[in-house]
Amino acid sequence: MTKEELNKKFQAAFEKASQEEQSLVPLELQLHLYAYYKRAIDEPYVNNRSFETNDLRSAFKMNAIIQVQQITKEDAKERYIKIIEDLYPKPW
């Protein structure tokens, strides 16, 4: 797949995910999607002040982001697309 095709497919997956009810997606999967999305758009930096110290969800979110910092943007896009395709089978 070319870089342009990957970008188009990623954008379509993001738009599909944005239209769906997120509360139906398990929390762990939501956090992975968030982390892959942030890495895919090249925003892996985590500002620790944006996470509440007592908030378990924030701790898991930070952990998910840290885990994906070692993969490429392209890998993050591919993984994001795969999760969305598994959650919401095409056509979309």
Secondary structure as UniProt FT lines:
FT   HELIX           3..19
FT   HELIX           22..24
FT   HELIX           27..40
FT   TURN            41..42
FT   HELIX           48..50
FT   TURN            53..54
FT   HELIX           56..68
FT   TURN            69..70
FT   HELIX           73..87
//
